[in-house]
Amino acid sequence: MTCIIHRTYTMSDHVTVRTLCGLTMYSDHTATRQAKQSGPWESCPLCETALLLDSLQLPDTPPPRRPRHWIQPPLEGMETT
């Protein structure tokens, strides 16, 4: 059985934490260390994705709204043909 290791920004041990993928759990550094040493384990892909997106430092402001309908701009230079 593969163990899934979740990531969190909380460094304290034996406290309730929120993982980067949104789970609420109890931190246990000893159990995490044992899981990594005793058998196959994987890092949670959602936690890894959240960590990657956080590292991109994207602006918090949303992009400007686009018009709902696209309007054809006037064609210039077509009068001579």
Secondary structure in CASP SS format (residue, H / E / C, confidence):
PFRMAT SS
TARGET T0000
AUTHOR 0000-0000-0000
METHOD secondary structure of the structure
MODEL  1
M C 1.00
T C 1.00
C E 1.00
I E 1.00
I E 1.00
H C 1.00
R C 1.00
T C 1.00
Y C 1.00
T C 1.00
M C 1.00
S C 1.00
D C 1.00
H C 1.00
V C 1.00
T E 1.00
V E 1.00
R E 1.00
T C 1.00
L C 1.00
C C 1.00
G C 1.00
L C 1.00
T E 1.00
M E 1.00
Y E 1.00
S C 1.00
D C 1.00
H H 1.00
T H 1.00
A H 1.00
T H 1.00
R H 1.00
Q H 1.00
A H 1.00
K H 1.00
Q H 1.00
S H 1.00
G C 1.00
P C 1.00
W E 1.00
E E 1.00
S E 1.00
C C 1.00
P H 1.00
L H 1.00
C H 1.00
E H 1.00
T H 1.00
A H 1.00
L H 1.00
L H 1.00
L H 1.00
D H 1.00
S H 1.00
L C 1.00
Q C 1.00
L C 1.00
P C 1.00
D C 1.00
T C 1.00
P C 1.00
P C 1.00
P C 1.00
R C 1.00
R C 1.00
P C 1.00
R C 1.00
H C 1.00
W C 1.00
I C 1.00
Q C 1.00
P C 1.00
P C 1.00
L C 1.00
E C 1.00
G C 1.00
M C 1.00
E C 1.00
T C 1.00
T C 1.00
END
